[in-house]
Amino acid sequence: MTVRTRFAPSPTGFLHIGGARTALYGWLEARRRGGEFLLRIEDTDRERSTDEAVQAILDAMQWLDLSVDEAPIYQTHRLARYKQVADQLLAAGKAYYAYESKEDIEAMREAAMARGEKPRYNGYYRDRNEPYRDDPNRVIRFKNPLEGSVVFEDKVKGRVEWSNAELDDLVIFRSDGWPTYNFAVVVDDIDMGITEVIRGDDHVNNTPRQINIYHALGASVPEFAHLSMILDKEGKKLSKRTNSVSVMEYRESGFLPHAILNYLVRLGWSHGDQEIFSREEMIKLFDVGDVNKAASRFDTEKLLWLNQHYLKTDDPQTLVPEFTWHLNRAGIDIGTGPAPADVIVALRDRVHTLLEMVERAKIWYGPITVWDDKAVTKHLKNDGAVAVLQAARELLATCEWKPEPIHQVIEQVAAKLELGMGKIAQPLRVAMTGTQVSPSIDHTIYLTGRDAALQRIDDAMLRAPSTGMRFDG
């Protein structure tokens, strides 16, 4: 049998980092075993589900390159199928109509708690065989077995056993005419041929109810793997409604998709002490059965370290599309400055994210708008600065425009004026950037472009005295 896994988010908000890990684990398990990975949009919460949230999920999956093997399934498109299966259960005597009002249900629960019992449905309509009638309180309830236990081997948690006496007759169709979660997902997973259900451990309590529905429908029960939660740095559960950040916000913050995936795969799974995994290695090595039972803690510093690793080691050309995306978001026209790949080479050892890189790169895609007064005073407002700038300008006007020849120009100016390299580099650095901090001076000048570099030297000389040879260093 072909292994088929699925990711089934609810579009009531963005795709958060915990959901992304669930998707990744399902995708890896399918890919390692030569199977198929599917996407289902569980959008039956009509009050909170939005088209924008659906698109955010699709965008995040595409950005992470977690490709699916079939077109996404939308639960709102399957209402007739859910009704068909519910009618099948009714006809087989495995489900029934119930007509209690909300007040009746609340009174039932309060009475149970007064007796010291678990609040639950008391089965009043279970054996009454009430026919269908037009009633605003009408629901369909599943006849849960009254005896025995539900037992399953969870691939992460191990053996799980649940007494049927603890489970009441759950509603499978609400009074509004829509299926409930526990019913719809079983029908979906049967129809989609899902063999492995990988999801968060907040669904463990639902699993016994769902297994009983599988049995009632005469369907094969998939294997289950319930993933432990992800905690934030304070030890609280990550939640998309509280302290979790969406996947696309990580993109906006300058993280690379493969850095996110590499970090997520290690949130609950490991392979010895290895920290860095290529996509191919993850597919080869990952096994959901090796996922830890204990909760994992999200460490932003570790993610920043991983992101910087990929910035430093990836082929710069492969980073260009993502870097260009950030440049465009910042309103930068890349046609007005250097090739993005050259900028990446110059800056990648100095930043942790592409967003930081964009901020530092702005100086090459537009004029200097802010001058550091301290840098100007220290490196331009001395008589010797003019000699440095004039000598460098003369040679830069005709040299080959590459970092190495530019470096040779600086060495020639240093030799001519009998000064250390720092005394040459700093006036030029201030001239190019308005500050005294930048990548290597040869790259800084190169990325500025010849025409702009010469113009910036001219502008800097206007800020410097015109005579003398005093240097403050």
Secondary structure as UniProt FT lines:
FT   STRAND          4..7
FT   HELIX           17..32
FT   TURN            33..34
FT   STRAND          36..41
FT   TURN            46..48
FT   HELIX           51..64
FT   STRAND          73..74
FT   HELIX           75..77
FT   HELIX           79..91
FT   TURN            92..93
FT   STRAND          95..98
FT   HELIX           102..114
FT   TURN            115..116
FT   TURN            124..128
FT   TURN            136..137
FT   STRAND          139..142
FT   STRAND          149..154
FT   TURN            155..157
FT   STRAND          158..163
FT   HELIX           164..166
FT   STRAND          171..173
FT   TURN            175..176
FT   HELIX           181..191
FT   TURN            192..193
FT   STRAND          196..200
FT   HELIX           201..206
FT   HELIX           207..216
FT   TURN            217..218
FT   STRAND          223..227
FT   STRAND          230..231
FT   TURN            233..234
FT   TURN            240..243
FT   HELIX           247..252
FT   TURN            253..254
FT   HELIX           257..265
FT   TURN            272..273
FT   HELIX           279..285
FT   HELIX           288..290
FT   STRAND          296..297
FT   HELIX           300..313
FT   HELIX           316..329
FT   TURN            330..331
FT   HELIX           334..336
FT   HELIX           340..347
FT   TURN            348..350
FT   HELIX           354..361
FT   HELIX           362..364
FT   HELIX           373..379
FT   HELIX           383..396
FT   TURN            397..398
FT   HELIX           403..417
FT   HELIX           421..433
FT   HELIX           441..448
FT   HELIX           450..461
FT   TURN            462..463
//
